[in-house]
Amino acid sequence: MAAHEAEHVGQLLQKQGLENSCPKDCRGALGFIFDVEWVHFAYNSSILLALGAMWLLIRPPVLGFLSAAVAVQSYHAVEHVAKIDQWLSNGHMSPTPGILGKHLQLVELHFAFNTIVFVLALAAFLEVARRERVFAAAAVAFLLLLPVPVALATRTPTTHLAAGVHEGPLVIDETRKVIGERGTVVRGGIRITANGVLVRDVAVVGGRHGILVENATNVVLDRVAVRGSELDGISARRSSVTIRDCVVHSLLGPQAQGIDISFGMTKPPSLVEGCTVLGGYEGIVTHFAHADLRRNRVSDTTHRGITMTEMSMGHVQANEVSDALGVGIFCGDYSHCEIERNTVLGTRPDSEGGRSRAGYAIQAHYGASATVTDNRLARNAREEGVFVNAEIVRE
């Protein structure tokens, strides 16, 4: 059990202390040798069995500690069963979110689960084995310190960009963190072709694409700002990306898109969270990709605000779409979209478009299935539209 806690301490240190590119380089120790999903499934299953056996054999006064540990570990095991089920259905890509991991930070969530169980079990053990407390404490301390050299050995190389203008395009073709200072600008775009890249606190001006990610997984774009690109502000092709707290605006081309995630269905799911997109042909769009789009603000688009199309899958959750022309949120071409708790305001009809461009807040089109829940729709020309064998399902 202490070894498993050490794995979680290592993951937390890799993410929070060393700021590794996660999840690729936040795998603890054994996760770099074996698949991380099966490592933690095996750990948690064996821990649950051990705690259950102890619960049957040990009597009060420690039974309360063990009962609480068994209860928490039982749910922890349920999470890992869900994660294995997702792993089996997504082409064996790890890590998977489980249940609560879809809404909370995965590393911190499972660290909390395991630490609670570990402390409860340790309290029960120390109560029973009073004479062995010093030995137990020393052994636990040793195991918890083991992740430190492992974390240091797997640390992602870091490049710091000084404040000022850096002429691009900047090409990142190996696993690396690129971190800017206040006032760091890359002129001419950034191209990423390696797995496990992190770009943080960098402004990008110009370029055909502001930031282009190609054939890469576990790429993180954090607090980036893009303006003046000819085509997409941020474009991910055949990739898996996490994009957080970005700003995209002042795009130049008439069909330039804010954020485009395409052809990544065979990759792990992508996430766009907390971004602001001003203008553009489409604000955020996915084509044949699995993605979650959460808490973004999109406004003044000329075609659609947020789009999931070409057999995409995912959640469109808690976003705000305002003043879109034609369609606010669109689910099309046999996509499956969970559209919940969004705010769509002021969608305007497109006088140059057809019937499906009549200012719909939410639209399902061409065989798509959109599940809608608790959305706030106001001042739109029309609220919902369904076209060409599509459906809208209410929950």
Secondary structure, DSSP 4 states (H G I P E B T S, - for coil): -HHHHHHHHHHHIIIIIS---TTTT--TTGGGTS-HHHHHHHHHHHHHHHHHHHHHH--TTSHHHHHHHHHHHHHHHHHHHHHHHHHHHTTS-S---TTGGGTS-HHHHHHHHHHHHHHHHHHHHHHH-STTHHHHHHHHHHHHHTHHHHHHHTPPPEEEEPSEEEES-EEE-SS-EEEE-TTEEEES-EEE-STT-EEES-EEE-SSSSEEEES--SEEEES-EEES-SS-SEEEES--EEEES-EEE---STT--SEEEES-TTSPPEEEES-EEESSSEEEEEES-EEEEES-EEE--SSEEEEEESS-EEEEES-EEES-BSEEEEEESS-EEEEES-EEE--B--TTS-GGGS-EEEEEETT-EEEEES-EEES-SEEEEEESS-EEEE-
